[in-house]
Structures are given as structure tokens and as C-alpha cells.
Amino acid sequence: MVLGLYPFTHIAADGAPRLDAAAGEELVRVERAAALALGLRAPETPGTLFLTTRRLIWVSEAEKGKAYAVDFVAVSLHAVSRDPEAYPSPCIYTQIETEDGSDEESDESDCETNGEIELSKVTEMRIIPSDPGQYILFVANCLIKIFVSFKQVFISDALQI
């Protein structure tokens, strides 16, 4: 498992992620036209969100080869936000634990160098659905169920070591 957000490069020709089937990773849900906002940056163009039994993977629809992933051990579902004062669009707000142990809010300058995002330093991510009324609560509930089951298995495995 990896802490933090990281570039995802295992993408099949059809645009779907190649999962780690040997480790039991399975696809749980696919949501198209979901944008991501990393840190305080503007949202990425919409892409496809893949929820697996181990991680969340986002693949850009506009830029071939652009994809991000975060393992569930490093992400916390913080809120389903509908308050336009908190963020202009309804979204699922997550916090990401990074290698330096941080999962606190950071300002934009902490995760950028020369205008380029440093994925390993991103501590906040918003998932912005194209039609929030359609599935924001369903996706949030899926994430909660996956997080809980994953973390139970992770803790159980850690106790057996």
C-alpha cells in the first residue's frame, strides 16, 4: 500500500484500469464524468472514477494517460458537501494522508512547484460529479462501505503479523 495520491499508469487500451487481481482487487463501481479538484486547484476536466476493493482510481477523459490513484489506507471520506460557501459545486470531500504523515488541510503552495502539482503532497481531494443529485450520496455510501470493510481487513491482517 502507498500513502498519498500517486500517478496511475496501468491503464488498458479501453481506458479501464488494470487491477491487481492476484491481490484480490475487484472493481466495485464506475462513475463517468466525475471531475477531481486536488488541493485548492481548479477541477480537472471530467474523467472516469473507478472504485475498487483497494483504491480509488480516476482516469482523465480528455488527456490520454493522465490518471491518479489513492489507496484506501491513505484516504478519509470527510464530508458530502453541498454548501456553495465551502465549495462552488456539490462534491465528496476527502482528506489524504501523505508519506510525511500529514492529512491536514494544506494551502495550494504546499503541493505545487512551478505550477505543477506534486501528487505526493496533495492532502485534499474533492470528487465532483457531473450530476450530483443522481449519485453523490450513492457514491459516498459505496466509499464508506468499502473504507470500512477495507480498514477492517487491513487491521485484521496487521494484528495477525
CNS distance restraints for C-alpha pairs under 8 A (distance, minus, plus):
assign (resid   1 and name CA) (resid  71 and name CA) 6.54 0.50 0.50
assign (resid   1 and name CA) (resid  73 and name CA) 7.31 0.50 0.50
assign (resid   2 and name CA) (resid  70 and name CA) 7.65 0.50 0.50
assign (resid   2 and name CA) (resid  71 and name CA) 6.37 0.50 0.50
assign (resid   2 and name CA) (resid  73 and name CA) 7.97 0.50 0.50
assign (resid   2 and name CA) (resid  74 and name CA) 7.40 0.50 0.50
assign (resid   3 and name CA) (resid  70 and name CA) 7.52 0.50 0.50
assign (resid   3 and name CA) (resid  71 and name CA) 7.02 0.50 0.50
assign (resid   3 and name CA) (resid  73 and name CA) 7.24 0.50 0.50
assign (resid   3 and name CA) (resid  74 and name CA) 5.09 0.50 0.50
assign (resid   3 and name CA) (resid  96 and name CA) 7.99 0.50 0.50
assign (resid   3 and name CA) (resid  97 and name CA) 6.12 0.50 0.50
assign (resid   3 and name CA) (resid  98 and name CA) 5.19 0.50 0.50
assign (resid   3 and name CA) (resid  99 and name CA) 5.53 0.50 0.50
assign (resid   4 and name CA) (resid  70 and name CA) 6.18 0.50 0.50
assign (resid   4 and name CA) (resid  71 and name CA) 7.64 0.50 0.50
assign (resid   4 and name CA) (resid  74 and name CA) 5.97 0.50 0.50
assign (resid   4 and name CA) (resid  75 and name CA) 7.83 0.50 0.50
assign (resid   4 and name CA) (resid  96 and name CA) 5.95 0.50 0.50
assign (resid   4 and name CA) (resid  97 and name CA) 5.56 0.50 0.50
assign (resid   4 and name CA) (resid  98 and name CA) 4.26 0.50 0.50
assign (resid   4 and name CA) (resid  99 and name CA) 6.42 0.50 0.50
assign (resid   4 and name CA) (resid 119 and name CA) 7.39 0.50 0.50
assign (resid   4 and name CA) (resid 120 and name CA) 5.32 0.50 0.50
assign (resid   4 and name CA) (resid 121 and name CA) 7.13 0.50 0.50
assign (resid   4 and name CA) (resid 122 and name CA) 7.13 0.50 0.50
assign (resid   4 and name CA) (resid 123 and name CA) 7.58 0.50 0.50
assign (resid   5 and name CA) (resid  68 and name CA) 6.73 0.50 0.50
assign (resid   5 and name CA) (resid  69 and name CA) 5.79 0.50 0.50
assign (resid   5 and name CA) (resid  70 and name CA) 4.77 0.50 0.50
assign (resid   5 and name CA) (resid  71 and name CA) 7.84 0.50 0.50
assign (resid   5 and name CA) (resid  96 and name CA) 7.30 0.50 0.50
assign (resid   5 and name CA) (resid  98 and name CA) 7.61 0.50 0.50
assign (resid   5 and name CA) (resid 119 and name CA) 5.36 0.50 0.50
assign (resid   5 and name CA) (resid 120 and name CA) 5.47 0.50 0.50
assign (resid   5 and name CA) (resid 121 and name CA) 7.72 0.50 0.50
assign (resid   5 and name CA) (resid 122 and name CA) 6.65 0.50 0.50
assign (resid   6 and name CA) (resid  68 and name CA) 5.65 0.50 0.50
assign (resid   6 and name CA) (resid  69 and name CA) 5.53 0.50 0.50
assign (resid   6 and name CA) (resid  70 and name CA) 6.45 0.50 0.50
assign (resid   6 and name CA) (resid 119 and name CA) 5.64 0.50 0.50
assign (resid   6 and name CA) (resid 120 and name CA) 6.18 0.50 0.50
assign (resid   7 and name CA) (resid  66 and name CA) 7.69 0.50 0.50
assign (resid   7 and name CA) (resid  67 and name CA) 5.88 0.50 0.50
assign (resid   7 and name CA) (resid  68 and name CA) 4.56 0.50 0.50
assign (resid   7 and name CA) (resid  69 and name CA) 6.29 0.50 0.50
assign (resid   7 and name CA) (resid 119 and name CA) 7.34 0.50 0.50
assign (resid   8 and name CA) (resid  57 and name CA) 7.54 0.50 0.50
assign (resid   8 and name CA) (resid  66 and name CA) 7.63 0.50 0.50
assign (resid   8 and name CA) (resid  67 and name CA) 5.07 0.50 0.50
assign (resid   8 and name CA) (resid  68 and name CA) 4.87 0.50 0.50
assign (resid   8 and name CA) (resid  69 and name CA) 5.65 0.50 0.50
assign (resid   9 and name CA) (resid  65 and name CA) 6.91 0.50 0.50
assign (resid   9 and name CA) (resid  66 and name CA) 7.87 0.50 0.50
assign (resid   9 and name CA) (resid  67 and name CA) 6.83 0.50 0.50
assign (resid  10 and name CA) (resid  17 and name CA) 5.83 0.50 0.50
assign (resid  10 and name CA) (resid  18 and name CA) 5.34 0.50 0.50
assign (resid  10 and name CA) (resid  19 and name CA) 7.93 0.50 0.50
assign (resid  11 and name CA) (resid  15 and name CA) 5.80 0.50 0.50
assign (resid  11 and name CA) (resid  16 and name CA) 5.69 0.50 0.50
assign (resid  11 and name CA) (resid  17 and name CA) 4.42 0.50 0.50
assign (resid  11 and name CA) (resid  18 and name CA) 5.60 0.50 0.50
assign (resid  11 and name CA) (resid  65 and name CA) 7.45 0.50 0.50
assign (resid  12 and name CA) (resid  16 and name CA) 5.45 0.50 0.50
assign (resid  12 and name CA) (resid  17 and name CA) 5.93 0.50 0.50
assign (resid  12 and name CA) (resid  18 and name CA) 6.08 0.50 0.50
assign (resid  15 and name CA) (resid  59 and name CA) 7.53 0.50 0.50
assign (resid  16 and name CA) (resid  59 and name CA) 7.98 0.50 0.50
assign (resid  17 and name CA) (resid  50 and name CA) 7.89 0.50 0.50
assign (resid  17 and name CA) (resid  57 and name CA) 7.68 0.50 0.50
assign (resid  19 and name CA) (resid  25 and name CA) 6.05 0.50 0.50
assign (resid  19 and name CA) (resid  26 and name CA) 6.92 0.50 0.50
assign (resid  19 and name CA) (resid  27 and name CA) 7.81 0.50 0.50
assign (resid  20 and name CA) (resid  24 and name CA) 6.62 0.50 0.50
assign (resid  20 and name CA) (resid  25 and name CA) 5.25 0.50 0.50
assign (resid  20 and name CA) (resid  26 and name CA) 7.88 0.50 0.50
assign (resid  21 and name CA) (resid  25 and name CA) 5.01 0.50 0.50
assign (resid  21 and name CA) (resid  26 and name CA) 6.74 0.50 0.50
assign (resid  25 and name CA) (resid  52 and name CA) 6.48 0.50 0.50
assign (resid  25 and name CA) (resid  53 and name CA) 5.49 0.50 0.50
assign (resid  25 and name CA) (resid  54 and name CA) 6.04 0.50 0.50
assign (resid  26 and name CA) (resid  52 and name CA) 5.38 0.50 0.50
assign (resid  26 and name CA) (resid  53 and name CA) 5.49 0.50 0.50
assign (resid  26 and name CA) (resid  54 and name CA) 7.85 0.50 0.50
assign (resid  27 and name CA) (resid  50 and name CA) 7.13 0.50 0.50
assign (resid  27 and name CA) (resid  51 and name CA) 6.17 0.50 0.50
assign (resid  27 and name CA) (resid  52 and name CA) 4.30 0.50 0.50
assign (resid  27 and name CA) (resid  53 and name CA) 6.55 0.50 0.50
assign (resid  28 and name CA) (resid  50 and name CA) 7.62 0.50 0.50
assign (resid  28 and name CA) (resid  51 and name CA) 5.44 0.50 0.50
assign (resid  28 and name CA) (resid  52 and name CA) 4.98 0.50 0.50
assign (resid  28 and name CA) (resid  53 and name CA) 6.52 0.50 0.50
assign (resid  29 and name CA) (resid  50 and name CA) 5.96 0.50 0.50
assign (resid  29 and name CA) (resid  51 and name CA) 5.12 0.50 0.50
assign (resid  29 and name CA) (resid  52 and name CA) 6.97 0.50 0.50
assign (resid  30 and name CA) (resid  48 and name CA) 6.96 0.50 0.50
assign (resid  30 and name CA) (resid  49 and name CA) 5.73 0.50 0.50
assign (resid  30 and name CA) (resid  50 and name CA) 4.71 0.50 0.50
assign (resid  30 and name CA) (resid  51 and name CA) 6.38 0.50 0.50
assign (resid  31 and name CA) (resid  48 and name CA) 5.67 0.50 0.50
assign (resid  31 and name CA) (resid  49 and name CA) 5.02 0.50 0.50
assign (resid  31 and name CA) (resid  50 and name CA) 6.56 0.50 0.50
assign (resid  32 and name CA) (resid  46 and name CA) 7.88 0.50 0.50
assign (resid  32 and name CA) (resid  47 and name CA) 6.25 0.50 0.50
assign (resid  32 and name CA) (resid  48 and name CA) 4.35 0.50 0.50
assign (resid  32 and name CA) (resid  49 and name CA) 6.26 0.50 0.50
assign (resid  33 and name CA) (resid  46 and name CA) 4.78 0.50 0.50
assign (resid  33 and name CA) (resid  47 and name CA) 5.09 0.50 0.50
assign (resid  33 and name CA) (resid  48 and name CA) 5.77 0.50 0.50
assign (resid  33 and name CA) (resid  49 and name CA) 7.95 0.50 0.50
assign (resid  33 and name CA) (resid  61 and name CA) 7.95 0.50 0.50
assign (resid  33 and name CA) (resid 129 and name CA) 6.64 0.50 0.50
assign (resid  33 and name CA) (resid 130 and name CA) 5.65 0.50 0.50
assign (resid  34 and name CA) (resid  46 and name CA) 5.00 0.50 0.50
assign (resid  34 and name CA) (resid  47 and name CA) 5.31 0.50 0.50
assign (resid  34 and name CA) (resid  48 and name CA) 5.89 0.50 0.50
assign (resid  34 and name CA) (resid  49 and name CA) 6.31 0.50 0.50
assign (resid  34 and name CA) (resid 127 and name CA) 6.68 0.50 0.50
assign (resid  34 and name CA) (resid 128 and name CA) 5.55 0.50 0.50
assign (resid  34 and name CA) (resid 129 and name CA) 4.50 0.50 0.50
assign (resid  34 and name CA) (resid 130 and name CA) 5.79 0.50 0.50
assign (resid  35 and name CA) (resid  43 and name CA) 6.05 0.50 0.50
assign (resid  35 and name CA) (resid  44 and name CA) 5.62 0.50 0.50
assign (resid  35 and name CA) (resid  45 and name CA) 5.81 0.50 0.50
assign (resid  35 and name CA) (resid  46 and name CA) 4.19 0.50 0.50
assign (resid  35 and name CA) (resid  47 and name CA) 5.91 0.50 0.50
assign (resid  35 and name CA) (resid 127 and name CA) 6.01 0.50 0.50
assign (resid  35 and name CA) (resid 128 and name CA) 4.93 0.50 0.50
assign (resid  35 and name CA) (resid 129 and name CA) 6.32 0.50 0.50
assign (resid  35 and name CA) (resid 130 and name CA) 7.50 0.50 0.50
assign (resid  36 and name CA) (resid  43 and name CA) 5.29 0.50 0.50
assign (resid  36 and name CA) (resid  44 and name CA) 5.40 0.50 0.50
assign (resid  36 and name CA) (resid  45 and name CA) 7.71 0.50 0.50
assign (resid  36 and name CA) (resid  46 and name CA) 7.39 0.50 0.50
assign (resid  36 and name CA) (resid 125 and name CA) 6.73 0.50 0.50
assign (resid  36 and name CA) (resid 126 and name CA) 5.57 0.50 0.50
assign (resid  36 and name CA) (resid 127 and name CA) 4.87 0.50 0.50
assign (resid  36 and name CA) (resid 128 and name CA) 5.94 0.50 0.50
assign (resid  37 and name CA) (resid  41 and name CA) 5.98 0.50 0.50
assign (resid  37 and name CA) (resid  42 and name CA) 5.83 0.50 0.50
assign (resid  37 and name CA) (resid  43 and name CA) 4.06 0.50 0.50
assign (resid  37 and name CA) (resid  44 and name CA) 6.08 0.50 0.50
assign (resid  37 and name CA) (resid 125 and name CA) 5.64 0.50 0.50
assign (resid  37 and name CA) (resid 126 and name CA) 5.02 0.50 0.50
assign (resid  37 and name CA) (resid 127 and name CA) 6.73 0.50 0.50
assign (resid  37 and name CA) (resid 128 and name CA) 7.57 0.50 0.50
assign (resid  38 and name CA) (resid  42 and name CA) 7.60 0.50 0.50
assign (resid  38 and name CA) (resid  43 and name CA) 7.13 0.50 0.50
assign (resid  38 and name CA) (resid 122 and name CA) 6.56 0.50 0.50
assign (resid  38 and name CA) (resid 124 and name CA) 6.06 0.50 0.50
assign (resid  38 and name CA) (resid 125 and name CA) 4.69 0.50 0.50
assign (resid  38 and name CA) (resid 126 and name CA) 6.61 0.50 0.50
assign (resid  39 and name CA) (resid 106 and name CA) 7.28 0.50 0.50
assign (resid  39 and name CA) (resid 107 and name CA) 7.22 0.50 0.50
assign (resid  39 and name CA) (resid 108 and name CA) 5.99 0.50 0.50
assign (resid  39 and name CA) (resid 111 and name CA) 7.46 0.50 0.50
assign (resid  39 and name CA) (resid 122 and name CA) 5.90 0.50 0.50
assign (resid  39 and name CA) (resid 123 and name CA) 6.49 0.50 0.50
assign (resid  39 and name CA) (resid 124 and name CA) 4.82 0.50 0.50
assign (resid  39 and name CA) (resid 125 and name CA) 5.88 0.50 0.50
assign (resid  40 and name CA) (resid 107 and name CA) 6.84 0.50 0.50
assign (resid  40 and name CA) (resid 108 and name CA) 5.28 0.50 0.50
assign (resid  40 and name CA) (resid 124 and name CA) 7.99 0.50 0.50
assign (resid  41 and name CA) (resid 108 and name CA) 6.87 0.50 0.50
assign (resid  45 and name CA) (resid  60 and name CA) 7.04 0.50 0.50
assign (resid  45 and name CA) (resid  61 and name CA) 7.53 0.50 0.50
assign (resid  45 and name CA) (resid  62 and name CA) 6.74 0.50 0.50
assign (resid  46 and name CA) (resid  60 and name CA) 6.44 0.50 0.50
assign (resid  46 and name CA) (resid  61 and name CA) 6.28 0.50 0.50
assign (resid  46 and name CA) (resid  62 and name CA) 7.45 0.50 0.50
assign (resid  46 and name CA) (resid 130 and name CA) 7.94 0.50 0.50
assign (resid  47 and name CA) (resid  58 and name CA) 6.50 0.50 0.50
assign (resid  47 and name CA) (resid  59 and name CA) 5.34 0.50 0.50
assign (resid  47 and name CA) (resid  60 and name CA) 4.12 0.50 0.50
assign (resid  47 and name CA) (resid  61 and name CA) 4.52 0.50 0.50
assign (resid  47 and name CA) (resid  62 and name CA) 7.30 0.50 0.50
assign (resid  48 and name CA) (resid  58 and name CA) 5.64 0.50 0.50
assign (resid  48 and name CA) (resid  59 and name CA) 5.25 0.50 0.50
assign (resid  48 and name CA) (resid  60 and name CA) 6.47 0.50 0.50
assign (resid  48 and name CA) (resid  61 and name CA) 6.77 0.50 0.50
assign (resid  49 and name CA) (resid  56 and name CA) 7.20 0.50 0.50
assign (resid  49 and name CA) (resid  57 and name CA) 5.83 0.50 0.50
assign (resid  49 and name CA) (resid  58 and name CA) 4.51 0.50 0.50
assign (resid  49 and name CA) (resid  59 and name CA) 6.57 0.50 0.50
assign (resid  50 and name CA) (resid  56 and name CA) 5.93 0.50 0.50
assign (resid  50 and name CA) (resid  57 and name CA) 5.03 0.50 0.50
assign (resid  50 and name CA) (resid  58 and name CA) 6.16 0.50 0.50
assign (resid  51 and name CA) (resid  55 and name CA) 6.33 0.50 0.50
assign (resid  51 and name CA) (resid  56 and name CA) 4.83 0.50 0.50
assign (resid  51 and name CA) (resid  57 and name CA) 6.45 0.50 0.50
assign (resid  51 and name CA) (resid 143 and name CA) 7.79 0.50 0.50
assign (resid  52 and name CA) (resid  56 and name CA) 6.27 0.50 0.50
assign (resid  52 and name CA) (resid  57 and name CA) 7.88 0.50 0.50
assign (resid  53 and name CA) (resid 146 and name CA) 6.39 0.50 0.50
assign (resid  53 and name CA) (resid 150 and name CA) 7.10 0.50 0.50
assign (resid  54 and name CA) (resid  71 and name CA) 6.04 0.50 0.50
assign (resid  54 and name CA) (resid  72 and name CA) 5.98 0.50 0.50
assign (resid  54 and name CA) (resid 150 and name CA) 6.93 0.50 0.50
assign (resid  55 and name CA) (resid  69 and name CA) 6.82 0.50 0.50
assign (resid  55 and name CA) (resid  70 and name CA) 5.66 0.50 0.50
assign (resid  55 and name CA) (resid  71 and name CA) 4.18 0.50 0.50
assign (resid  55 and name CA) (resid  72 and name CA) 5.05 0.50 0.50
assign (resid  56 and name CA) (resid  69 and name CA) 5.61 0.50 0.50
assign (resid  56 and name CA) (resid  70 and name CA) 5.52 0.50 0.50
assign (resid  56 and name CA) (resid  71 and name CA) 6.44 0.50 0.50
assign (resid  56 and name CA) (resid  72 and name CA) 7.13 0.50 0.50
assign (resid  57 and name CA) (resid  67 and name CA) 7.20 0.50 0.50
assign (resid  57 and name CA) (resid  68 and name CA) 5.80 0.50 0.50
assign (resid  57 and name CA) (resid  69 and name CA) 4.30 0.50 0.50
assign (resid  57 and name CA) (resid  70 and name CA) 6.70 0.50 0.50
assign (resid  58 and name CA) (resid  67 and name CA) 5.47 0.50 0.50
assign (resid  58 and name CA) (resid  68 and name CA) 5.29 0.50 0.50
assign (resid  58 and name CA) (resid  69 and name CA) 6.28 0.50 0.50
assign (resid  59 and name CA) (resid  65 and name CA) 7.68 0.50 0.50
assign (resid  59 and name CA) (resid  66 and name CA) 6.15 0.50 0.50
assign (resid  59 and name CA) (resid  67 and name CA) 4.25 0.50 0.50
assign (resid  59 and name CA) (resid  68 and name CA) 6.63 0.50 0.50
assign (resid  60 and name CA) (resid  64 and name CA) 6.74 0.50 0.50
assign (resid  60 and name CA) (resid  65 and name CA) 7.49 0.50 0.50
assign (resid  60 and name CA) (resid  66 and name CA) 5.52 0.50 0.50
assign (resid  60 and name CA) (resid  67 and name CA) 5.91 0.50 0.50
assign (resid  70 and name CA) (resid  74 and name CA) 6.80 0.50 0.50
assign (resid  70 and name CA) (resid  75 and name CA) 6.95 0.50 0.50
assign (resid  71 and name CA) (resid  75 and name CA) 6.82 0.50 0.50
assign (resid  72 and name CA) (resid  76 and name CA) 7.68 0.50 0.50
assign (resid  72 and name CA) (resid 147 and name CA) 6.24 0.50 0.50
assign (resid  72 and name CA) (resid 150 and name CA) 7.22 0.50 0.50
assign (resid  72 and name CA) (resid 151 and name CA) 7.82 0.50 0.50
assign (resid  73 and name CA) (resid 150 and name CA) 7.86 0.50 0.50
assign (resid  73 and name CA) (resid 151 and name CA) 6.87 0.50 0.50
assign (resid  74 and name CA) (resid  96 and name CA) 5.56 0.50 0.50
assign (resid  74 and name CA) (resid  97 and name CA) 4.90 0.50 0.50
assign (resid  74 and name CA) (resid  98 and name CA) 7.16 0.50 0.50
assign (resid  75 and name CA) (resid  94 and name CA) 6.62 0.50 0.50
assign (resid  75 and name CA) (resid  95 and name CA) 5.75 0.50 0.50
assign (resid  75 and name CA) (resid  96 and name CA) 4.50 0.50 0.50
assign (resid  75 and name CA) (resid  97 and name CA) 6.21 0.50 0.50
assign (resid  76 and name CA) (resid  94 and name CA) 5.54 0.50 0.50
assign (resid  76 and name CA) (resid  95 and name CA) 5.23 0.50 0.50
assign (resid  76 and name CA) (resid  96 and name CA) 6.37 0.50 0.50
assign (resid  77 and name CA) (resid  92 and name CA) 7.54 0.50 0.50
assign (resid  77 and name CA) (resid  93 and name CA) 6.50 0.50 0.50
assign (resid  77 and name CA) (resid  94 and name CA) 4.64 0.50 0.50
assign (resid  77 and name CA) (resid  95 and name CA) 6.67 0.50 0.50
assign (resid  77 and name CA) (resid 140 and name CA) 7.93 0.50 0.50
assign (resid  77 and name CA) (resid 143 and name CA) 7.50 0.50 0.50
assign (resid  77 and name CA) (resid 144 and name CA) 7.22 0.50 0.50
assign (resid  78 and name CA) (resid  92 and name CA) 7.76 0.50 0.50
assign (resid  78 and name CA) (resid  93 and name CA) 5.61 0.50 0.50
assign (resid  78 and name CA) (resid  94 and name CA) 5.06 0.50 0.50
assign (resid  78 and name CA) (resid  95 and name CA) 6.50 0.50 0.50
assign (resid  79 and name CA) (resid  92 and name CA) 5.95 0.50 0.50
assign (resid  79 and name CA) (resid  93 and name CA) 5.13 0.50 0.50
assign (resid  79 and name CA) (resid  94 and name CA) 6.95 0.50 0.50
assign (resid  80 and name CA) (resid  90 and name CA) 7.56 0.50 0.50
assign (resid  80 and name CA) (resid  91 and name CA) 5.98 0.50 0.50
assign (resid  80 and name CA) (resid  92 and name CA) 4.58 0.50 0.50
assign (resid  80 and name CA) (resid  93 and name CA) 6.11 0.50 0.50
assign (resid  80 and name CA) (resid 136 and name CA) 7.66 0.50 0.50
assign (resid  80 and name CA) (resid 137 and name CA) 7.54 0.50 0.50
assign (resid  80 and name CA) (resid 140 and name CA) 7.20 0.50 0.50
assign (resid  81 and name CA) (resid  86 and name CA) 7.49 0.50 0.50
assign (resid  81 and name CA) (resid  87 and name CA) 7.50 0.50 0.50
assign (resid  81 and name CA) (resid  90 and name CA) 5.47 0.50 0.50
assign (resid  81 and name CA) (resid  91 and name CA) 5.30 0.50 0.50
assign (resid  81 and name CA) (resid  92 and name CA) 6.09 0.50 0.50
assign (resid  81 and name CA) (resid  93 and name CA) 6.73 0.50 0.50
assign (resid  82 and name CA) (resid  87 and name CA) 7.72 0.50 0.50
assign (resid  82 and name CA) (resid  89 and name CA) 6.92 0.50 0.50
assign (resid  82 and name CA) (resid  90 and name CA) 4.42 0.50 0.50
assign (resid  82 and name CA) (resid  91 and name CA) 6.73 0.50 0.50
assign (resid  83 and name CA) (resid  87 and name CA) 6.46 0.50 0.50
assign (resid  83 and name CA) (resid  88 and name CA) 7.50 0.50 0.50
assign (resid  83 and name CA) (resid  89 and name CA) 7.94 0.50 0.50
assign (resid  83 and name CA) (resid  90 and name CA) 7.11 0.50 0.50
assign (resid  84 and name CA) (resid  88 and name CA) 4.47 0.50 0.50
assign (resid  84 and name CA) (resid  89 and name CA) 6.32 0.50 0.50
assign (resid  84 and name CA) (resid  90 and name CA) 7.46 0.50 0.50
assign (resid  87 and name CA) (resid  91 and name CA) 7.91 0.50 0.50
assign (resid  89 and name CA) (resid 128 and name CA) 7.03 0.50 0.50
assign (resid  90 and name CA) (resid 128 and name CA) 6.57 0.50 0.50
assign (resid  90 and name CA) (resid 129 and name CA) 7.70 0.50 0.50
assign (resid  90 and name CA) (resid 132 and name CA) 6.29 0.50 0.50
assign (resid  91 and name CA) (resid 126 and name CA) 6.01 0.50 0.50
assign (resid  91 and name CA) (resid 127 and name CA) 5.42 0.50 0.50
assign (resid  91 and name CA) (resid 128 and name CA) 4.61 0.50 0.50
assign (resid  91 and name CA) (resid 129 and name CA) 6.74 0.50 0.50
assign (resid  91 and name CA) (resid 132 and name CA) 7.38 0.50 0.50
assign (resid  91 and name CA) (resid 136 and name CA) 7.19 0.50 0.50
assign (resid  92 and name CA) (resid 126 and name CA) 5.51 0.50 0.50
assign (resid  92 and name CA) (resid 127 and name CA) 5.03 0.50 0.50
assign (resid  92 and name CA) (resid 128 and name CA) 6.66 0.50 0.50
assign (resid  92 and name CA) (resid 136 and name CA) 7.19 0.50 0.50
assign (resid  92 and name CA) (resid 140 and name CA) 6.93 0.50 0.50
assign (resid  93 and name CA) (resid 124 and name CA) 7.42 0.50 0.50
assign (resid  93 and name CA) (resid 125 and name CA) 6.12 0.50 0.50
assign (resid  93 and name CA) (resid 126 and name CA) 4.58 0.50 0.50
assign (resid  93 and name CA) (resid 127 and name CA) 6.58 0.50 0.50
assign (resid  94 and name CA) (resid 124 and name CA) 5.83 0.50 0.50
assign (resid  94 and name CA) (resid 125 and name CA) 5.25 0.50 0.50
assign (resid  94 and name CA) (resid 126 and name CA) 6.08 0.50 0.50
assign (resid  94 and name CA) (resid 127 and name CA) 7.99 0.50 0.50
assign (resid  95 and name CA) (resid 103 and name CA) 5.90 0.50 0.50
assign (resid  95 and name CA) (resid 104 and name CA) 7.31 0.50 0.50
assign (resid  95 and name CA) (resid 105 and name CA) 7.74 0.50 0.50
assign (resid  95 and name CA) (resid 123 and name CA) 5.54 0.50 0.50
assign (resid  95 and name CA) (resid 124 and name CA) 4.57 0.50 0.50
assign (resid  95 and name CA) (resid 125 and name CA) 6.30 0.50 0.50
assign (resid  96 and name CA) (resid 102 and name CA) 7.87 0.50 0.50
assign (resid  96 and name CA) (resid 103 and name CA) 5.25 0.50 0.50
assign (resid  96 and name CA) (resid 122 and name CA) 7.00 0.50 0.50
assign (resid  96 and name CA) (resid 123 and name CA) 4.55 0.50 0.50
assign (resid  96 and name CA) (resid 124 and name CA) 5.78 0.50 0.50
assign (resid  96 and name CA) (resid 125 and name CA) 7.36 0.50 0.50
assign (resid  97 and name CA) (resid 101 and name CA) 5.99 0.50 0.50
assign (resid  97 and name CA) (resid 102 and name CA) 5.35 0.50 0.50
assign (resid  97 and name CA) (resid 103 and name CA) 4.24 0.50 0.50
assign (resid  97 and name CA) (resid 104 and name CA) 7.99 0.50 0.50
assign (resid  97 and name CA) (resid 123 and name CA) 6.26 0.50 0.50
assign (resid  98 and name CA) (resid 102 and name CA) 5.44 0.50 0.50
assign (resid  98 and name CA) (resid 103 and name CA) 6.47 0.50 0.50
assign (resid  98 and name CA) (resid 120 and name CA) 6.37 0.50 0.50
assign (resid  98 and name CA) (resid 121 and name CA) 6.29 0.50 0.50
assign (resid  98 and name CA) (resid 122 and name CA) 7.42 0.50 0.50
assign (resid  98 and name CA) (resid 123 and name CA) 6.78 0.50 0.50
assign (resid  99 and name CA) (resid 120 and name CA) 7.38 0.50 0.50
assign (resid 102 and name CA) (resid 123 and name CA) 7.20 0.50 0.50
assign (resid 103 and name CA) (resid 123 and name CA) 5.40 0.50 0.50
assign (resid 103 and name CA) (resid 124 and name CA) 7.79 0.50 0.50
assign (resid 104 and name CA) (resid 123 and name CA) 6.53 0.50 0.50
assign (resid 105 and name CA) (resid 123 and name CA) 6.28 0.50 0.50
assign (resid 105 and name CA) (resid 124 and name CA) 6.60 0.50 0.50
assign (resid 106 and name CA) (resid 110 and name CA) 6.32 0.50 0.50
assign (resid 106 and name CA) (resid 111 and name CA) 7.99 0.50 0.50
assign (resid 106 and name CA) (resid 122 and name CA) 7.96 0.50 0.50
assign (resid 106 and name CA) (resid 123 and name CA) 6.57 0.50 0.50
assign (resid 106 and name CA) (resid 124 and name CA) 7.71 0.50 0.50
assign (resid 107 and name CA) (resid 111 and name CA) 7.68 0.50 0.50
assign (resid 108 and name CA) (resid 112 and name CA) 6.59 0.50 0.50
assign (resid 109 and name CA) (resid 113 and name CA) 7.53 0.50 0.50
assign (resid 110 and name CA) (resid 121 and name CA) 6.94 0.50 0.50
assign (resid 110 and name CA) (resid 122 and name CA) 7.94 0.50 0.50
assign (resid 111 and name CA) (resid 117 and name CA) 5.78 0.50 0.50
assign (resid 111 and name CA) (resid 118 and name CA) 5.13 0.50 0.50
assign (resid 111 and name CA) (resid 119 and name CA) 7.04 0.50 0.50
assign (resid 111 and name CA) (resid 120 and name CA) 7.85 0.50 0.50
assign (resid 111 and name CA) (resid 121 and name CA) 4.98 0.50 0.50
assign (resid 111 and name CA) (resid 122 and name CA) 5.53 0.50 0.50
assign (resid 112 and name CA) (resid 116 and name CA) 5.31 0.50 0.50
assign (resid 112 and name CA) (resid 117 and name CA) 4.50 0.50 0.50
assign (resid 112 and name CA) (resid 118 and name CA) 5.54 0.50 0.50
assign (resid 113 and name CA) (resid 117 and name CA) 6.52 0.50 0.50
assign (resid 113 and name CA) (resid 118 and name CA) 6.98 0.50 0.50
assign (resid 118 and name CA) (resid 122 and name CA) 6.86 0.50 0.50
assign (resid 128 and name CA) (resid 132 and name CA) 7.54 0.50 0.50
assign (resid 129 and name CA) (resid 135 and name CA) 7.65 0.50 0.50
assign (resid 129 and name CA) (resid 136 and name CA) 6.78 0.50 0.50
assign (resid 131 and name CA) (resid 135 and name CA) 7.12 0.50 0.50
assign (resid 131 and name CA) (resid 136 and name CA) 7.98 0.50 0.50
assign (resid 132 and name CA) (resid 136 and name CA) 5.09 0.50 0.50
assign (resid 135 and name CA) (resid 139 and name CA) 5.95 0.50 0.50
assign (resid 136 and name CA) (resid 140 and name CA) 6.11 0.50 0.50
assign (resid 137 and name CA) (resid 141 and name CA) 6.03 0.50 0.50
assign (resid 138 and name CA) (resid 142 and name CA) 6.18 0.50 0.50
assign (resid 139 and name CA) (resid 143 and name CA) 6.08 0.50 0.50
assign (resid 140 and name CA) (resid 144 and name CA) 6.16 0.50 0.50
assign (resid 141 and name CA) (resid 145 and name CA) 6.21 0.50 0.50
assign (resid 142 and name CA) (resid 146 and name CA) 6.11 0.50 0.50
assign (resid 143 and name CA) (resid 147 and name CA) 5.89 0.50 0.50
assign (resid 144 and name CA) (resid 148 and name CA) 6.05 0.50 0.50
assign (resid 145 and name CA) (resid 149 and name CA) 6.14 0.50 0.50
assign (resid 146 and name CA) (resid 150 and name CA) 5.80 0.50 0.50
assign (resid 147 and name CA) (resid 151 and name CA) 5.85 0.50 0.50
assign (resid 148 and name CA) (resid 152 and name CA) 6.05 0.50 0.50
assign (resid 149 and name CA) (resid 153 and name CA) 6.23 0.50 0.50
assign (resid 150 and name CA) (resid 154 and name CA) 5.98 0.50 0.50
assign (resid 151 and name CA) (resid 155 and name CA) 5.90 0.50 0.50
assign (resid 152 and name CA) (resid 156 and name CA) 5.99 0.50 0.50
assign (resid 153 and name CA) (resid 157 and name CA) 5.98 0.50 0.50
assign (resid 154 and name CA) (resid 158 and name CA) 6.11 0.50 0.50
assign (resid 155 and name CA) (resid 159 and name CA) 6.16 0.50 0.50
assign (resid 156 and name CA) (resid 160 and name CA) 6.50 0.50 0.50
assign (resid 157 and name CA) (resid 161 and name CA) 6.69 0.50 0.50
